Amino acid sequence: MAFHLSGTITVPPNDLERVLAALADHILLTRAEPGCRSFSVEEKENGVFLVSEEFIDRAAFEAHQVRLRETPWAAASVNAVRNYKTWET
């Protein structure tokens, strides 16, 4: 079953520059992961990003979560507030 994630990430103003600097690589690396069907992070208003992810299954999504833990993106976005929902189809 495909695994989906959708929601928002709200970045504190003091972290926004670092998050924006890390975002392009985060997107490229995630899209290149085995099992990633789609991945987008788009800033809709200052510091608020819409996130949409689809992986082939929960295992691929969990592998993504493990990979990103030690990345510049993880460090830059550590203080961000995440409001996500997940589901399988």
Contacts in CASP RR format, 6 or more apart in sequence:
PFRMAT RR
TARGET T0000
AUTHOR 0000-0000-0000
METHOD contacts of the structure
MODEL  1
MAFHLSGTITVPPNDLERVLAALADHILLTRAEPGCRSFSVEEKENGVFL
VSEEFIDRAAFEAHQVRLRETPWAAASVNAVRNYKTWET
1 57 0 8 1.000
1 58 0 8 1.000
1 88 0 8 1.000
1 89 0 8 1.000
2 37 0 8 1.000
2 54 0 8 1.000
2 55 0 8 1.000
2 56 0 8 1.000
2 57 0 8 1.000
2 88 0 8 1.000
2 89 0 8 1.000
3 54 0 8 1.000
3 55 0 8 1.000
3 56 0 8 1.000
3 57 0 8 1.000
3 58 0 8 1.000
3 60 0 8 1.000
3 61 0 8 1.000
3 86 0 8 1.000
3 87 0 8 1.000
3 88 0 8 1.000
4 53 0 8 1.000
4 54 0 8 1.000
4 55 0 8 1.000
4 86 0 8 1.000
4 87 0 8 1.000
4 88 0 8 1.000
4 89 0 8 1.000
5 51 0 8 1.000
5 52 0 8 1.000
5 53 0 8 1.000
5 54 0 8 1.000
5 61 0 8 1.000
5 84 0 8 1.000
5 85 0 8 1.000
5 86 0 8 1.000
6 51 0 8 1.000
6 52 0 8 1.000
6 53 0 8 1.000
6 84 0 8 1.000
6 85 0 8 1.000
6 86 0 8 1.000
7 50 0 8 1.000
7 51 0 8 1.000
7 52 0 8 1.000
7 82 0 8 1.000
7 83 0 8 1.000
7 84 0 8 1.000
7 85 0 8 1.000
8 48 0 8 1.000
8 49 0 8 1.000
8 50 0 8 1.000
8 51 0 8 1.000
8 82 0 8 1.000
8 83 0 8 1.000
8 84 0 8 1.000
9 41 0 8 1.000
9 48 0 8 1.000
9 49 0 8 1.000
9 51 0 8 1.000
9 77 0 8 1.000
9 80 0 8 1.000
9 81 0 8 1.000
9 82 0 8 1.000
9 83 0 8 1.000
10 47 0 8 1.000
10 48 0 8 1.000
10 49 0 8 1.000
10 80 0 8 1.000
10 81 0 8 1.000
10 83 0 8 1.000
11 19 0 8 1.000
11 47 0 8 1.000
11 48 0 8 1.000
11 49 0 8 1.000
11 77 0 8 1.000
11 79 0 8 1.000
11 80 0 8 1.000
12 79 0 8 1.000
12 80 0 8 1.000
13 47 0 8 1.000
15 76 0 8 1.000
15 77 0 8 1.000
15 78 0 8 1.000
15 79 0 8 1.000
15 80 0 8 1.000
16 46 0 8 1.000
16 47 0 8 1.000
18 75 0 8 1.000
18 76 0 8 1.000
19 47 0 8 1.000
19 73 0 8 1.000
19 76 0 8 1.000
19 77 0 8 1.000
19 80 0 8 1.000
20 43 0 8 1.000
21 72 0 8 1.000
21 76 0 8 1.000
22 71 0 8 1.000
22 72 0 8 1.000
22 73 0 8 1.000
22 75 0 8 1.000
22 76 0 8 1.000
22 77 0 8 1.000
23 41 0 8 1.000
23 73 0 8 1.000
25 71 0 8 1.000
25 72 0 8 1.000
25 73 0 8 1.000
26 41 0 8 1.000
26 68 0 8 1.000
26 71 0 8 1.000
26 72 0 8 1.000
26 73 0 8 1.000
27 39 0 8 1.000
27 40 0 8 1.000
27 41 0 8 1.000
29 67 0 8 1.000
29 68 0 8 1.000
29 71 0 8 1.000
30 36 0 8 1.000
30 39 0 8 1.000
30 53 0 8 1.000
30 64 0 8 1.000
30 68 0 8 1.000
31 39 0 8 1.000
33 60 0 8 1.000
33 63 0 8 1.000
33 64 0 8 1.000
33 67 0 8 1.000
34 60 0 8 1.000
34 63 0 8 1.000
35 55 0 8 1.000
35 56 0 8 1.000
35 57 0 8 1.000
35 60 0 8 1.000
36 53 0 8 1.000
36 54 0 8 1.000
36 55 0 8 1.000
36 56 0 8 1.000
36 60 0 8 1.000
36 64 0 8 1.000
37 54 0 8 1.000
37 55 0 8 1.000
37 56 0 8 1.000
38 52 0 8 1.000
38 53 0 8 1.000
38 54 0 8 1.000
39 52 0 8 1.000
39 53 0 8 1.000
39 54 0 8 1.000
40 50 0 8 1.000
40 51 0 8 1.000
40 52 0 8 1.000
40 53 0 8 1.000
41 49 0 8 1.000
41 50 0 8 1.000
41 51 0 8 1.000
42 49 0 8 1.000
42 50 0 8 1.000
43 49 0 8 1.000
44 50 0 8 1.000
51 84 0 8 1.000
53 61 0 8 1.000
53 64 0 8 1.000
55 61 0 8 1.000
55 64 0 8 1.000
58 88 0 8 1.000
61 86 0 8 1.000
68 74 0 8 1.000
END
